[in-house]
């Protein structure tokens, strides 16, 4: 603590950064690690494991899911989502709560990223009428009933003007979703970490899936891990980092790709799913938050000068340990140090937090996704409330939410076996294609057949005898 305070004081006096912004020295072997220059002078470390597959299988055909929905945005900020795909919605609802709802309508209010997200309401079709009295109580009755004695008569409501939508988006496509096994040569897994992390936080997942035969790719974001750290704030904006991930994806992508993102890394996965919808087969969001546009907070501790943040770095690391882990024992401290989970310079941390500006990533942007998504949430996460992941589940077309009771924000480090098993089961999942209903042959009704049988044919008309004689 004293050392960091002295270094921060020297930084303020000399106007120089308290720590040199260079890639972190690594003692790891070079096997499986590559350094990719995405731009001149901008080098990212990537862990790329290509396993030796003794057996290569052909992928199954899987099932076809109909993705049909209409997204309408009104001028008052109201978002109206109507799901039209019967099989997609039915299977989704069955996997979530065991009930089948073929078609559903979701009506929500567009929220501000600086405010908490209210729950999404799914209106239900009711045959009775609902009125609100003067005291705010709800009264329900059939259309033919009259109000009881002593109640005020309802005044006729003025006719509302039909709202004109600001814009409408119609999605009508079909996706073939199949099982992704380690013996399939056309499958690649991409792991993207969040702020302050590195590819090392995926150590357990990378080893687990590479042993199963999967090809895995995990990059270090700029300024993190062993990637280059330019001393310029513009190098850490969302758009700059997203462009890095786009180039990395184009370099290593296969035919069927699965994206796994954590925290801030979920936003880059969503960006890639929009850029390459035909190549993204499935996606996993781990503690990624709600479907709101990114905007940096004006009142944040990360807006302080870099030298001050450097003085506060021990306090920030302790706060991250308290909020990021369900338990704060010696094991968690060792994980934090071993996996390089919060080892980033004060300058990069400040630039990363102030560069989280992405107005396009709102609810409409997420509602347009047709890729199936698995959401994993740690119950004890103090950074991302569970309500935000629940809202994300309701906005996405095909989403499955799994809450882990023993995990927090760094759930992949806290319970790696559970996360690995959950992800593997999701990779192997494929929808069941229901056979089309058999069309019964059209037969004549029995009554009609009986009537035709009872009809006596009329005798043929012949000319009278007198006419023949003439």
C-alpha positions as CSV (number, residue, x, y, z in Angstrom):
1,X,0.0,0.0,0.0
2,X,2.8,2.4,0.9
3,X,4.7,1.6,-2.2
4,X,1.8,2.3,-4.4
5,X,1.1,5.6,-2.6
6,X,4.7,6.7,-3.2
7,X,4.6,5.7,-6.8
8,X,1.3,7.6,-7.3
9,X,2.8,10.7,-5.6
10,X,5.8,10.6,-7.9
11,X,3.4,10.3,-10.8
12,X,1.6,13.5,-9.8
13,X,4.8,15.4,-9.3
14,X,6.6,14.3,-12.5
15,X,3.5,14.0,-14.7
16,X,4.7,10.6,-15.8
17,X,2.8,7.3,-15.6
18,X,3.3,5.5,-12.4
19,X,3.9,2.2,-14.2
20,X,5.3,1.5,-17.7
21,X,2.5,0.3,-20.0
22,X,4.1,-2.7,-21.7
23,X,3.0,-6.3,-22.2
24,X,3.2,-8.4,-19.1
25,X,6.2,-10.8,-18.9
26,X,5.1,-14.4,-19.1
27,X,7.0,-17.5,-18.2
28,X,4.5,-19.8,-19.9
29,X,5.7,-22.0,-22.7
30,X,5.3,-20.8,-26.3
31,X,3.3,-23.8,-27.3
32,X,-0.3,-22.8,-28.0
33,X,0.4,-19.1,-27.8
34,X,0.5,-16.8,-30.8
35,X,1.1,-13.1,-31.2
36,X,-1.2,-11.5,-33.8
37,X,-0.6,-8.0,-35.2
38,X,-4.1,-6.8,-35.8
39,X,-2.8,-3.3,-36.7
40,X,0.7,-1.8,-37.1
41,X,2.1,-1.8,-33.6
42,X,-1.0,-3.3,-32.0
43,X,-0.2,-6.9,-31.1
44,X,-2.5,-9.3,-29.3
45,X,-1.6,-12.5,-27.5
46,X,-3.8,-15.4,-28.5
47,X,-3.9,-18.9,-27.1
48,X,-4.8,-21.2,-30.0
49,X,-5.0,-25.0,-29.3
50,X,-5.6,-27.4,-32.2
51,X,-6.1,-30.8,-30.7
52,X,-5.1,-34.1,-32.4
53,X,-8.4,-35.8,-33.2
54,X,-7.9,-39.6,-33.5
55,X,-11.5,-39.8,-34.8
56,X,-13.3,-37.3,-37.0
57,X,-17.0,-37.5,-37.3
58,X,-19.4,-35.9,-39.7
59,X,-21.8,-33.4,-37.9
60,X,-25.4,-34.3,-37.6
61,X,-28.1,-32.4,-39.5
62,X,-29.6,-31.2,-36.3
63,X,-33.0,-29.5,-36.2
64,X,-34.5,-26.5,-38.0
65,X,-35.9,-23.7,-35.8
66,X,-38.2,-21.1,-37.3
67,X,-37.1,-17.6,-36.3
68,X,-40.0,-15.3,-36.8
69,X,-40.6,-12.1,-34.9
70,X,-41.7,-8.5,-35.4
71,X,-40.0,-5.7,-33.5
72,X,-41.7,-2.4,-33.4
73,X,-40.3,0.8,-31.8
74,X,-42.7,3.6,-31.1
75,X,-41.9,7.3,-30.8
76,X,-42.6,7.3,-27.1
77,X,-39.8,4.8,-26.5
78,X,-42.0,1.8,-26.2
79,X,-40.7,-1.5,-27.6
80,X,-43.2,-4.1,-28.9
81,X,-42.0,-7.6,-29.7
82,X,-44.2,-10.2,-31.3
83,X,-42.9,-13.7,-31.6
84,X,-44.4,-15.5,-34.6
85,X,-42.3,-18.6,-34.9
86,X,-44.3,-21.5,-33.3
87,X,-41.6,-24.1,-33.0
88,X,-38.9,-21.8,-31.8
89,X,-41.0,-20.2,-29.1
90,X,-42.5,-23.5,-28.1
91,X,-39.2,-25.2,-27.6
92,X,-37.8,-22.1,-25.8
93,X,-40.7,-21.9,-23.4
94,X,-40.5,-25.7,-22.7
95,X,-36.8,-25.5,-21.9
96,X,-37.3,-22.5,-19.5
97,X,-40.4,-23.4,-17.5
98,X,-41.8,-26.6,-18.8
99,X,-44.8,-25.0,-20.4
100,X,-45.5,-24.5,-24.0
101,X,-46.5,-21.1,-25.3
102,X,-46.3,-21.2,-29.1
103,X,-46.8,-17.5,-29.7
104,X,-46.1,-14.7,-27.2
105,X,-46.1,-11.0,-27.2
106,X,-43.6,-8.9,-25.2
107,X,-44.2,-5.2,-24.6
108,X,-41.5,-3.3,-22.8
109,X,-40.2,0.2,-22.3
110,X,-36.8,1.1,-23.7
111,X,-34.6,1.7,-20.7
112,X,-31.7,4.0,-20.2
113,X,-28.4,2.2,-19.5
114,X,-27.8,4.4,-16.5
115,X,-31.0,3.2,-14.8
116,X,-32.1,-0.1,-13.5
117,X,-34.0,-2.3,-15.9
118,X,-37.6,-2.9,-15.0
119,X,-39.0,-6.4,-15.6
120,X,-40.5,-7.2,-18.9
121,X,-44.2,-7.8,-18.9
122,X,-45.8,-10.4,-21.1
123,X,-49.5,-9.5,-21.5
124,X,-52.0,-12.3,-21.4
125,X,-55.2,-12.6,-23.4
126,X,-58.1,-12.3,-21.1
127,X,-61.8,-12.7,-22.0
128,X,-63.0,-10.4,-19.2
129,X,-62.7,-6.6,-19.0
130,X,-60.4,-4.8,-16.5
131,X,-61.3,-1.4,-15.1
132,X,-59.6,0.8,-12.6
133,X,-61.7,2.6,-10.1
134,X,-61.1,6.0,-8.5
135,X,-59.2,4.4,-5.7
136,X,-56.9,2.6,-8.0
137,X,-58.3,-0.9,-7.3
138,X,-58.9,-3.2,-10.2
139,X,-62.3,-4.5,-10.9
140,X,-62.9,-7.5,-13.1
141,X,-66.2,-8.5,-14.7
142,X,-67.6,-9.9,-17.9
143,X,-68.7,-7.7,-20.7
144,X,-72.4,-8.2,-20.1
145,X,-72.4,-7.4,-16.3
146,X,-73.5,-4.0,-15.0
147,X,-71.7,-2.3,-12.1
148,X,-73.0,-2.9,-8.6
149,X,-75.2,-0.4,-6.8
150,X,-73.3,2.5,-5.2
151,X,-70.5,2.4,-7.8
152,X,-69.8,5.3,-10.0
153,X,-70.8,4.8,-13.6
154,X,-67.9,4.6,-16.1
155,X,-67.5,7.4,-18.5
156,X,-66.9,6.6,-22.1
157,X,-63.2,6.8,-22.8
158,X,-62.1,9.0,-25.7
159,X,-60.9,7.1,-28.7
160,X,-57.1,6.9,-28.7
161,X,-55.2,7.9,-31.7
162,X,-53.4,5.1,-33.4
163,X,-49.7,5.2,-32.6
164,X,-47.4,5.4,-35.5
165,X,-44.3,3.3,-35.1
166,X,-40.9,4.9,-35.4
167,X,-39.5,1.8,-37.1
168,X,-40.3,-1.8,-37.5
169,X,-38.0,-4.8,-37.9
170,X,-39.3,-8.1,-39.2
171,X,-37.2,-11.2,-38.8
172,X,-38.3,-14.2,-40.9
173,X,-35.6,-16.9,-41.3
174,X,-34.8,-20.5,-40.3
175,X,-31.7,-21.7,-38.4
176,X,-30.4,-25.2,-38.4
177,X,-29.0,-25.9,-35.0
178,X,-26.9,-29.1,-34.5
179,X,-24.8,-30.7,-31.9
180,X,-21.2,-29.5,-31.7
181,X,-18.8,-32.3,-30.6
182,X,-15.1,-32.3,-30.2
183,X,-14.8,-34.8,-33.0
184,X,-16.3,-32.3,-35.5
185,X,-13.5,-30.5,-37.5
186,X,-15.8,-27.6,-38.4
187,X,-16.3,-26.3,-34.8
188,X,-14.2,-23.6,-33.0
189,X,-14.7,-22.1,-29.5
190,X,-13.9,-18.5,-28.9
191,X,-13.4,-17.2,-25.3
192,X,-13.4,-13.4,-24.7
193,X,-12.7,-12.0,-21.2
194,X,-13.8,-8.7,-19.7
195,X,-12.2,-5.6,-18.1
196,X,-9.1,-6.3,-16.0
197,X,-8.9,-10.0,-16.9
198,X,-6.9,-12.0,-19.4
199,X,-7.1,-15.2,-21.3
200,X,-5.7,-16.9,-18.2
201,X,-9.1,-16.8,-16.5
202,X,-10.3,-19.4,-19.1
203,X,-7.5,-21.8,-18.1
204,X,-9.8,-24.5,-16.8
205,X,-12.2,-24.2,-19.8
206,X,-9.4,-24.2,-22.4
207,X,-7.8,-27.3,-21.0
208,X,-11.1,-29.1,-20.5
209,X,-12.4,-28.6,-24.0
210,X,-9.1,-29.0,-25.8
211,X,-8.8,-32.5,-24.2
212,X,-12.3,-33.3,-25.6
213,X,-11.1,-32.5,-29.1
214,X,-12.4,-28.9,-29.5
215,X,-10.3,-26.2,-31.2
216,X,-10.2,-23.3,-28.8
217,X,-9.2,-19.6,-29.3
218,X,-8.8,-17.1,-26.5
219,X,-7.3,-13.6,-27.1
220,X,-6.0,-11.0,-24.6
221,X,-7.7,-7.7,-25.1
222,X,-5.4,-4.7,-25.8
223,X,-3.7,-3.6,-22.5
224,X,-4.5,-6.9,-20.8
225,X,-2.3,-10.0,-20.2
226,X,0.6,-10.1,-22.6
227,X,-1.0,-8.0,-25.4
228,X,0.5,-4.6,-26.3
229,X,-0.7,-1.6,-24.3
230,X,-0.6,1.6,-26.3
231,X,-0.5,4.7,-24.1
232,X,-3.4,6.4,-25.8
233,X,-7.0,6.5,-24.6
234,X,-8.6,6.0,-28.0
235,X,-7.0,2.6,-28.2
236,X,-9.4,1.2,-25.6
237,X,-12.8,2.4,-26.9
238,X,-15.4,-0.2,-27.5
239,X,-15.1,0.2,-31.3
240,X,-11.4,-0.2,-31.2
241,X,-11.5,-3.4,-29.2
242,X,-14.5,-4.7,-31.2
243,X,-12.5,-4.3,-34.4
244,X,-9.7,-6.3,-32.8
245,X,-12.1,-9.1,-32.0
246,X,-13.5,-9.0,-35.5
247,X,-10.0,-9.5,-37.1
248,X,-9.2,-12.3,-34.6
249,X,-12.5,-14.0,-35.5
250,X,-11.9,-13.7,-39.2
251,X,-8.5,-15.2,-38.8
252,X,-9.5,-18.4,-36.8
253,X,-13.2,-18.9,-37.6
254,X,-14.6,-22.2,-38.8
255,X,-17.9,-23.1,-40.3
256,X,-19.6,-23.5,-36.9
257,X,-18.3,-21.2,-34.2
258,X,-19.4,-20.8,-30.6
259,X,-18.7,-17.6,-28.7
260,X,-18.2,-17.6,-24.9
261,X,-18.0,-14.1,-23.3
262,X,-17.6,-13.0,-19.7
263,X,-18.8,-9.6,-18.4
264,X,-17.6,-6.9,-20.8
265,X,-16.6,-9.6,-23.3
266,X,-20.3,-10.4,-23.8
267,X,-20.7,-7.2,-25.7
268,X,-18.0,-8.2,-28.1
269,X,-19.7,-11.6,-28.6
270,X,-23.0,-9.8,-29.4
271,X,-21.2,-7.5,-31.8
272,X,-19.7,-10.6,-33.6
273,X,-23.1,-12.3,-33.7
274,X,-24.5,-9.3,-35.6
275,X,-21.5,-9.1,-37.9
276,X,-21.3,-12.8,-38.8
277,X,-24.8,-14.3,-38.2
278,X,-24.3,-17.3,-40.5
279,X,-21.0,-18.3,-38.8
280,X,-22.1,-18.0,-35.2
281,X,-23.7,-21.3,-34.3
282,X,-24.3,-20.8,-30.5
283,X,-23.3,-18.2,-27.9
284,X,-22.7,-18.2,-24.1
285,X,-23.1,-15.1,-21.9
286,X,-21.5,-15.3,-18.5
287,X,-22.6,-12.5,-16.1
288,X,-23.0,-10.2,-19.1
289,X,-25.8,-7.9,-17.8
290,X,-28.9,-6.6,-19.4
291,X,-29.6,-5.7,-23.1
292,X,-28.8,-2.0,-22.6
293,X,-26.6,0.4,-24.6
294,X,-23.2,1.1,-23.1
295,X,-22.5,4.5,-21.8
296,X,-19.7,5.5,-19.4
297,X,-20.8,6.8,-16.0
298,X,-20.0,10.4,-15.3
299,X,-19.8,9.9,-11.5
300,X,-17.3,7.1,-11.2
301,X,-14.2,6.5,-9.3
302,X,-12.5,5.5,-12.6
303,X,-12.8,9.2,-13.7
304,X,-10.1,10.1,-11.2
305,X,-6.6,10.8,-12.5
306,X,-4.4,7.9,-13.2
307,X,-2.0,8.6,-10.4
308,X,-4.8,8.7,-7.9
309,X,-6.1,5.4,-9.2
310,X,-2.7,3.9,-8.8
311,X,-2.6,4.9,-5.2
312,X,-6.0,3.3,-4.7
313,X,-5.1,0.1,-6.6
314,X,-4.8,-2.1,-3.4
315,X,-8.3,-0.8,-2.4
316,X,-9.7,-1.6,-5.9
317,X,-8.2,-5.1,-5.8
318,X,-9.7,-5.7,-2.4
319,X,-13.1,-4.4,-3.6
320,X,-13.0,-6.6,-6.7
321,X,-12.2,-9.6,-4.5
322,X,-15.2,-8.8,-2.3
323,X,-17.6,-8.3,-5.2
324,X,-16.3,-10.8,-7.7
325,X,-16.1,-13.9,-5.5
326,X,-18.8,-15.5,-3.3
327,X,-16.1,-16.3,-0.7
328,X,-13.0,-14.2,0.2
329,X,-10.6,-16.9,1.5
330,X,-7.0,-17.7,0.7
331,X,-8.2,-19.9,-2.2
332,X,-9.9,-16.9,-3.9
333,X,-6.9,-14.7,-3.3
334,X,-4.7,-17.3,-4.9
335,X,-7.0,-17.6,-7.9
336,X,-7.0,-13.9,-8.3
337,X,-3.2,-13.9,-8.4
338,X,-2.7,-17.1,-10.3
339,X,-5.1,-16.4,-13.2
340,X,-4.1,-12.8,-13.6
341,X,-7.8,-11.8,-13.0
342,X,-7.3,-8.2,-11.9
343,X,-3.8,-7.3,-13.0
344,X,-4.0,-4.3,-15.3
345,X,-2.4,-0.8,-15.2
346,X,-4.3,2.1,-13.8
347,X,-4.1,3.9,-17.2
348,X,-5.6,1.0,-19.1
349,X,-8.3,0.5,-16.4
350,X,-9.3,4.1,-16.6
351,X,-9.3,4.1,-20.4
352,X,-11.4,0.9,-20.5
353,X,-14.1,2.2,-18.2
354,X,-14.4,5.6,-20.0
355,X,-14.4,3.9,-23.4
356,X,-17.5,1.8,-22.9
357,X,-19.7,3.8,-25.3
358,X,-21.8,1.7,-27.6
359,X,-25.3,3.3,-28.2
360,X,-26.2,0.7,-30.9
361,X,-26.2,-2.1,-28.4
362,X,-29.7,-1.5,-27.1
363,X,-32.7,-3.8,-26.6
364,X,-33.6,-3.7,-30.3
365,X,-30.1,-4.7,-31.2
366,X,-30.3,-7.7,-28.9
367,X,-33.8,-8.6,-30.0
368,X,-32.6,-9.0,-33.6
369,X,-30.3,-11.9,-32.7
370,X,-31.4,-15.3,-33.9
371,X,-28.6,-17.3,-32.5
372,X,-29.4,-19.5,-29.5
373,X,-27.9,-18.1,-26.3
374,X,-27.1,-19.7,-22.9
375,X,-26.9,-17.2,-20.0
376,X,-24.9,-18.3,-17.0
377,X,-25.3,-16.2,-13.8
378,X,-23.6,-16.4,-10.4
379,X,-26.1,-16.0,-7.7
380,X,-23.8,-13.9,-5.5
381,X,-22.6,-11.6,-8.2
382,X,-22.6,-8.0,-6.9
383,X,-21.6,-6.4,-10.2
384,X,-24.5,-7.8,-12.3
385,X,-27.9,-8.3,-10.7
386,X,-29.8,-11.4,-11.7
387,X,-32.7,-9.2,-12.9
388,X,-30.5,-8.0,-15.8
389,X,-29.9,-11.5,-17.0
390,X,-33.6,-12.3,-16.6
391,X,-34.4,-9.3,-18.8
392,X,-31.9,-10.4,-21.4
393,X,-33.5,-13.8,-21.4
394,X,-36.9,-12.2,-22.2
395,X,-35.6,-9.9,-24.9
396,X,-33.6,-12.6,-26.8
397,X,-35.4,-14.9,-29.3
398,X,-33.8,-18.1,-28.1
399,X,-32.2,-17.9,-24.6
400,X,-31.8,-20.3,-21.7
401,X,-30.8,-18.9,-18.2
402,X,-28.9,-21.0,-15.7
403,X,-28.2,-19.6,-12.2
404,X,-25.4,-21.1,-10.2
405,X,-25.9,-20.8,-6.5
406,X,-22.3,-21.3,-5.5
407,X,-20.8,-18.7,-7.9
408,X,-20.4,-15.0,-8.2
409,X,-19.0,-12.8,-11.0
410,X,-15.9,-15.0,-11.5
411,X,-18.0,-18.1,-11.7
412,X,-15.6,-19.9,-14.1
413,X,-12.9,-19.7,-11.5
414,X,-15.0,-20.5,-8.5
415,X,-16.7,-23.6,-9.8
416,X,-15.0,-24.6,-13.0
417,X,-16.3,-28.2,-13.1
418,X,-19.9,-27.1,-13.0
419,X,-19.3,-24.5,-15.7
420,X,-17.5,-26.9,-17.9
421,X,-20.2,-29.5,-17.6
422,X,-22.9,-26.9,-18.3
423,X,-21.2,-25.6,-21.3
424,X,-20.5,-29.0,-22.7
425,X,-24.1,-30.1,-22.4
426,X,-25.2,-26.9,-24.2
427,X,-22.7,-27.5,-27.0
428,X,-24.1,-31.0,-27.5
429,X,-27.7,-29.8,-27.5
430,X,-29.8,-29.7,-30.6
431,X,-33.5,-29.1,-31.1
432,X,-35.8,-31.9,-31.9
433,X,-37.5,-31.5,-35.2
434,X,-41.1,-32.4,-34.9
435,X,-42.5,-34.4,-37.9
436,X,-45.1,-32.5,-39.9
437,X,-48.7,-33.4,-39.1
438,X,-50.1,-36.1,-41.3
439,X,-52.9,-34.9,-43.6
440,X,-55.9,-37.1,-43.5
441,X,-57.4,-38.0,-46.9
442,X,-60.5,-36.1,-47.7
443,X,-63.5,-38.5,-47.6
444,X,-67.1,-37.8,-48.4
445,X,-69.3,-37.6,-45.3
446,X,-71.5,-40.6,-44.5
447,X,-74.7,-38.6,-44.7
448,X,-73.8,-37.3,-48.1
449,X,-73.0,-40.9,-49.2
450,X,-76.3,-42.2,-47.9
451,X,-78.2,-39.5,-49.6
452,X,-76.6,-40.3,-53.0
453,X,-77.3,-44.0,-52.5
454,X,-81.0,-43.4,-52.0
455,X,-81.5,-41.3,-55.1
456,X,-83.5,-43.1,-57.8
457,X,-82.4,-42.3,-61.3
458,X,-85.2,-40.6,-63.4
459,X,-86.4,-42.6,-66.5
460,X,-85.2,-41.4,-69.8
461,X,-87.5,-39.0,-71.5
462,X,-89.1,-40.5,-74.7
463,X,-91.1,-38.9,-77.4
464,X,-94.9,-39.5,-77.2
465,X,-96.4,-42.2,-79.4
466,X,-98.4,-39.7,-81.4
467,X,-95.3,-37.8,-82.2
468,X,-93.6,-40.9,-83.5
469,X,-96.5,-41.8,-85.8
470,X,-96.5,-38.4,-87.4
